């Protein structure tokens, strides 16, 4: 079970990645075209499971 959710910028630029830590096959990282989509995914998981969100982007800061 993940301990936290991390939103970060994709290394290739222009995309955002939502990662569940610690990583596992059952909770893979997810890539999104926009920050809003990545944040929406993270917030939905947070609401459903209570996992804290760590935003490592320049878009939103800590949540």
KAHU-V790262 format. One line per field, one symbol per residue. ss: DSSP state (A for helix, B for strand, O for the rest). burial: + if it has 24 or more other ideal C-beta (glycine too) atoms within 12 Angstrom, else -. A space follows every 10 residues. Layout:
ss = ???
burial = ???
This chain:
ss = OOOBBBBBBO OOOOOBBBBB BOOBOOBOOB BBOOAAAAAA AAAAAAAAAO OBBBBOOOOO OOO
burial = -+-++++++- -----+++++ +-------++ -+--+--++- +++-++---- +-+++++--- ---
